[in-house]
């Protein structure tokens, strides 16, 4: 389970209202949300992001409201991973619930710059900045979280798990 892409870099306290502004929440369609992802902090994000790209931010990424639309908009935009020093706890859980990989790694978040090419191994937690030829170590996901992400989120994981279980 790996990802590689170019980086969009942001600072600290990027809140869910910036990730997907409330004025665009008239629909919960992921493709609709992706068109407006990050629009208030980076008006070029939606037009420049490519499948596999990554977001790197500093502290408290995803703070603010508990709206699930924020990680959904990020995932639907094509972002393969978000790396930050820290995440709001509710954003962290919402991201895992919808199958968006996120990693906490302060060194990577501080050293990686916008447009750096980065590779991430979710099994080992290794983050490689291919541009700077530097390696950083995040705590890897436990297997059960990797399974949730691999299935595309908690709902799909639960469906698969329930379909494979025998009724008692």
Backbone torsions as a table, in degrees:
resi	resn	phi	psi	omega
1	UNK	NA	102.2	-177.6
2	UNK	-134.1	161.5	175.8
3	UNK	-142.1	151.6	175.2
4	UNK	-148.7	137.3	178.9
5	UNK	-176.8	178.4	178.5
6	UNK	-86.1	152.7	-171.6
7	UNK	-102.5	138.4	165.3
8	UNK	-107.1	122.3	-172.7
9	UNK	-109.2	135.2	178.6
10	UNK	-134.1	167.2	-177.0
11	UNK	-88.8	-147.7	-178.5
12	UNK	-92.0	158.8	173.5
13	UNK	58.3	41.2	173.6
14	UNK	-75.9	109.5	-174.3
15	UNK	-93.1	167.5	-175.3
16	UNK	-64.0	-25.5	177.2
17	UNK	-70.9	-24.7	175.1
18	UNK	-84.3	-38.4	-179.9
19	UNK	-61.2	-47.4	174.3
20	UNK	-144.0	100.4	-177.4
21	UNK	-58.8	145.2	-176.5
22	UNK	-56.3	-31.1	-177.7
23	UNK	-65.1	-12.7	178.8
24	UNK	-105.6	11.4	-178.0
25	UNK	-92.4	22.3	177.6
26	UNK	-75.8	-5.3	175.8
27	UNK	-145.1	150.5	177.9
28	UNK	-108.8	11.6	177.2
29	UNK	-63.7	123.6	-177.2
30	UNK	-55.9	-39.2	-179.5
31	UNK	-65.5	-37.9	176.5
32	UNK	-63.7	-47.2	-178.8
33	UNK	-62.5	-39.1	-179.0
34	UNK	-59.7	-34.0	-179.2
35	UNK	-63.2	-24.5	-175.7
36	UNK	-115.0	7.6	179.8
37	UNK	-61.5	128.7	175.9
38	UNK	66.0	11.4	-172.4
39	UNK	-57.2	-34.7	-177.2
40	UNK	-81.4	-13.9	179.1
41	UNK	-110.8	-24.4	-176.7
42	UNK	-152.8	89.7	-174.1
43	UNK	-64.1	-16.2	179.5
44	UNK	-95.2	-5.5	-174.7
45	UNK	-53.6	-56.0	-173.8
46	UNK	-61.1	-32.5	-178.8
47	UNK	-84.9	-18.3	-176.4
48	UNK	-104.7	-22.3	-176.4
49	UNK	-66.0	140.0	177.2
50	UNK	-120.9	152.6	178.8
51	UNK	-53.0	125.9	179.7
52	UNK	101.3	-16.4	178.8
53	UNK	-60.7	167.4	-176.6
54	UNK	-131.3	154.9	170.8
55	UNK	-107.3	134.3	173.0
56	UNK	-123.6	132.0	-178.4
57	UNK	-140.4	175.1	-178.6
58	UNK	-95.5	-119.2	-171.4
59	UNK	-90.1	146.7	168.8
60	UNK	61.3	40.1	178.8
61	UNK	-65.2	134.8	178.0
62	UNK	84.3	18.8	177.9
63	UNK	-69.3	174.0	179.0
64	UNK	101.8	-141.2	-175.5
65	UNK	-68.7	166.6	-177.5
66	UNK	-92.7	16.2	-174.9
67	UNK	-60.0	130.8	179.0
68	UNK	-73.1	-14.5	-178.3
69	UNK	-63.1	-27.9	-175.8
70	UNK	-64.2	-56.9	177.8
71	UNK	-65.4	-30.2	178.3
72	UNK	-64.2	-42.9	178.1
73	UNK	-62.8	-41.3	179.0
74	UNK	-62.9	-49.1	-179.0
75	UNK	-62.5	-44.3	-178.2
76	UNK	-66.3	-23.8	179.1
77	UNK	-73.4	-14.4	179.8
78	UNK	110.7	-3.2	179.8
79	UNK	-63.8	130.4	-177.8
80	UNK	-93.4	-17.3	-176.6
81	UNK	-167.7	146.8	170.9
82	UNK	-117.9	128.3	178.1
83	UNK	-115.6	131.7	178.8
84	UNK	-150.0	163.9	173.0
85	UNK	-63.3	-42.7	179.4
86	UNK	-157.0	157.9	179.1
87	UNK	-123.4	149.9	167.1
88	UNK	-58.7	138.2	-176.4
89	UNK	-61.0	-39.5	-178.2
90	UNK	-70.5	-37.1	175.8
91	UNK	-64.3	-42.5	179.0
92	UNK	-54.4	-50.1	-178.3
93	UNK	-66.6	-42.8	178.7
94	UNK	-61.8	-38.1	179.2
95	UNK	-63.3	-47.1	178.4
96	UNK	-62.5	-42.1	-178.3
97	UNK	-59.6	-30.3	-180.0
98	UNK	-102.8	3.4	174.7
99	UNK	83.5	28.1	176.2
100	UNK	-96.9	114.1	179.0
101	UNK	-67.2	131.8	176.7
102	UNK	-135.6	141.6	-179.4
103	UNK	-132.0	137.5	173.8
104	UNK	-96.7	121.9	177.4
105	UNK	-158.9	102.4	-175.0
106	UNK	-61.7	-43.8	-178.6
107	UNK	-61.0	-45.8	179.1
108	UNK	-63.3	-44.1	-178.3
109	UNK	-62.3	-33.2	-179.5
110	UNK	-84.0	-33.1	-174.3
111	UNK	-88.7	-32.9	-178.2
112	UNK	-72.6	138.3	-179.4
113	UNK	-117.3	164.1	178.3
114	UNK	-55.1	135.6	178.6
115	UNK	75.4	0.5	170.9
116	UNK	-62.3	148.9	174.7
117	UNK	-94.2	125.4	-173.1
118	UNK	-129.5	143.3	175.7
119	UNK	-120.1	139.9	-179.2
120	UNK	-129.3	133.1	172.9
121	UNK	-108.6	110.5	-175.2
122	UNK	-73.2	-21.4	179.5
123	UNK	-75.3	-42.4	-178.6
124	UNK	-95.3	-19.3	-175.6
125	UNK	82.3	6.8	-178.8
126	UNK	-76.7	130.0	177.2
127	UNK	-116.4	123.1	-179.5
128	UNK	-115.4	122.4	173.0
129	UNK	-87.1	100.4	-176.8
130	UNK	-67.9	-28.2	179.6
131	UNK	-68.9	-46.9	-176.8
132	UNK	-94.7	-5.9	-176.9
133	UNK	56.6	49.2	177.8
134	UNK	-123.7	150.5	178.4
135	UNK	-122.5	138.6	179.2
136	UNK	-127.7	156.0	-178.2
137	UNK	-119.5	116.9	172.1
138	UNK	-100.6	161.9	173.7
139	UNK	-73.5	123.5	-179.5
140	UNK	-69.8	158.4	175.6
141	UNK	-68.7	143.2	169.2
142	UNK	-64.5	159.6	-175.7
143	UNK	-56.7	-40.2	-177.1
144	UNK	-65.9	-33.1	176.8
145	UNK	-73.4	-39.9	175.0
146	UNK	-58.0	-39.8	178.7
147	UNK	-63.6	-41.2	177.9
148	UNK	-62.5	-46.7	-179.9
149	UNK	-64.4	-44.0	179.3
150	UNK	-58.3	-34.4	-178.9
151	UNK	-82.2	-6.0	-179.8
152	UNK	92.6	11.1	176.8
153	UNK	131.1	174.0	-174.5
154	UNK	-65.1	-38.6	-178.9
155	UNK	-64.2	-49.0	179.6
156	UNK	-65.3	-38.3	177.6
157	UNK	-61.9	-44.4	-179.8
158	UNK	-65.1	-42.0	177.3
159	UNK	-58.4	-46.5	-179.8
160	UNK	-64.6	-42.9	-179.5
161	UNK	-64.1	-44.7	-179.9
162	UNK	-67.1	-37.1	179.1
163	UNK	-65.9	-28.6	-178.8
164	UNK	-92.0	-7.3	-177.6
165	UNK	-93.1	152.0	177.5
166	UNK	-91.6	140.6	176.8
167	UNK	-76.4	143.0	-179.5
168	UNK	-95.8	NA	NA
